[in-house]
Amino acid sequence: MKRKVNAIWKGNGADGNGTLTAQSGAFNNMPYSFKTRFENDNGSLGTNPEELIAAALAGCFNMKLSFVLNDAGFNPEELNTEALLTFEDGKVISIELDLKAKVLGIKDEKFIELAEDAKNNCPISGVLKCEIILNASLV
């Protein structure tokens, strides 16, 4: 599989702005800028690269965990993962995954073991250099 994303940037770093477009159409001309990255806590002005990385990790982790659970004989009803990315001094320090899962018939210990396996082996976590923290619980 190959996926293409187009990023366009116009202007200088502080006052410029850009757009991101995905081949899939999931986002098209999505705005990003210094303001959307550092001065827009609620995200109403657009996205930023860190938000997209957090989303990619959370989505990849959920999909990988679903397969890991299936391989162990379990079928998840729902995997709900929030990803909190921490960006300090110009670099991504960590991403904390907060997973709430509905999986019938699994014991807590086995669930945590399988969730850790998925965290450590999903394709996106393999390319990240930051610490990935997992808080997982069954609901």
C-alpha positions as CSV (number, residue, x, y, z in Angstrom):
1,M,0.0,0.0,0.0
2,K,1.1,3.5,-0.7
3,R,-0.8,6.6,0.4
4,K,-0.1,10.2,-0.7
5,V,-0.7,13.4,1.2
6,N,-0.1,16.8,-0.2
7,A,1.1,19.6,2.0
8,I,1.2,23.2,0.7
9,W,2.7,26.0,2.8
10,K,2.7,29.7,1.8
11,G,4.6,32.5,3.6
12,N,7.0,32.6,6.6
13,G,6.8,30.4,9.6
14,A,5.0,32.6,12.1
15,D,2.5,34.3,9.7
16,G,2.2,31.7,6.9
17,N,-0.4,29.1,6.5
18,G,-0.9,25.9,4.6
19,T,-3.3,23.1,3.6
20,L,-3.2,19.4,3.8
21,T,-5.0,17.1,1.4
22,A,-5.2,13.3,1.6
23,Q,-5.4,11.0,-1.4
24,S,-8.3,9.2,0.3
25,G,-10.4,12.4,0.6
26,A,-10.5,12.1,4.4
27,F,-9.4,15.7,4.5
28,N,-9.2,18.1,1.6
29,N,-7.4,21.5,1.9
30,M,-7.5,21.2,5.7
31,P,-5.9,24.4,7.1
32,Y,-2.8,24.4,9.3
33,S,-0.6,27.3,10.5
34,F,1.5,28.5,13.4
35,K,-1.7,29.6,15.1
36,T,-3.4,26.2,14.6
37,R,-0.3,24.5,15.9
38,F,0.5,26.7,18.9
39,E,-2.2,29.2,19.6
40,N,-5.5,27.3,19.1
41,D,-6.1,24.9,22.0
42,N,-9.7,24.0,21.0
43,G,-8.7,23.2,17.4
44,S,-11.3,25.3,15.8
45,L,-8.9,27.0,13.3
46,G,-7.6,23.8,11.8
47,T,-5.2,20.9,12.5
48,N,-1.5,20.5,13.1
49,P,1.0,17.7,12.5
50,E,1.0,16.6,16.1
51,E,-2.8,16.1,16.1
52,L,-2.5,14.0,13.0
53,I,0.2,11.8,14.5
54,A,-1.9,11.3,17.7
55,A,-4.9,10.3,15.5
56,A,-2.8,8.0,13.4
57,L,-1.4,6.2,16.5
58,A,-4.8,5.8,18.2
59,G,-6.4,4.5,15.0
60,C,-3.6,2.1,14.3
61,F,-3.5,0.9,17.9
62,N,-7.2,0.1,17.9
63,M,-7.0,-1.8,14.7
64,K,-3.9,-3.8,15.8
65,L,-5.5,-4.6,19.1
66,S,-8.7,-5.8,17.4
67,F,-6.5,-8.3,15.4
68,V,-4.5,-9.3,18.5
69,L,-7.7,-9.9,20.4
70,N,-9.2,-11.9,17.5
71,D,-6.0,-14.1,17.3
72,A,-6.4,-14.8,21.0
73,G,-10.1,-15.8,20.6
74,F,-11.8,-12.6,21.7
75,N,-14.1,-10.3,19.7
76,P,-14.1,-6.7,21.0
77,E,-17.4,-4.9,21.1
78,E,-15.7,-1.5,21.2
79,L,-12.2,-0.1,21.6
80,N,-12.3,3.6,22.5
81,T,-8.8,5.2,22.6
82,E,-8.0,8.8,23.4
83,A,-4.5,9.9,22.5
84,L,-2.8,12.8,24.3
85,L,0.3,14.0,22.6
86,T,2.8,16.1,24.6
87,F,4.9,18.5,22.6
88,E,7.7,20.4,24.4
89,D,10.8,22.3,23.3
90,G,10.2,21.6,19.7
91,K,9.7,17.8,19.9
92,V,7.1,15.2,20.7
93,I,7.9,13.9,24.1
94,S,5.2,11.3,24.6
95,I,1.8,10.1,23.5
96,E,-0.5,8.7,26.2
97,L,-3.1,6.3,25.0
98,D,-6.2,6.0,27.3
99,L,-8.1,2.9,26.2
100,K,-11.6,1.9,27.4
101,A,-12.6,-1.4,26.0
102,K,-15.6,-3.7,25.9
103,V,-14.4,-7.2,25.4
104,L,-16.6,-10.1,26.7
105,G,-15.0,-13.0,28.4
106,I,-11.5,-11.7,28.9
107,K,-9.6,-11.4,32.2
108,D,-8.0,-8.1,33.1
109,E,-4.4,-9.5,33.1
110,K,-4.8,-11.1,29.6
111,F,-6.4,-7.9,28.3
112,I,-3.5,-5.8,29.5
113,E,-1.0,-8.2,28.0
114,L,-2.7,-8.1,24.6
115,A,-3.1,-4.3,24.7
116,E,0.6,-3.9,25.4
117,D,1.4,-6.2,22.5
118,A,-0.7,-4.1,20.2
119,K,0.8,-0.9,21.5
120,N,4.4,-2.2,20.9
121,N,3.6,-3.7,17.5
122,C,1.3,-1.5,15.6
123,P,2.9,0.0,12.5
124,I,2.7,3.6,13.6
125,S,4.2,3.0,17.0
126,G,7.2,1.4,15.2
127,V,8.1,4.7,13.5
128,L,7.7,7.0,16.6
129,K,10.7,7.8,18.7
130,C,8.7,9.2,21.6
131,E,7.5,7.4,24.7
132,I,4.1,5.7,24.3
133,I,2.2,5.3,27.5
134,L,-0.8,3.0,27.7
135,N,-3.6,3.1,30.3
136,A,-6.0,0.3,29.4
137,S,-9.2,-0.7,31.2
138,L,-12.2,-2.9,30.5
139,V,-15.6,-1.3,30.9
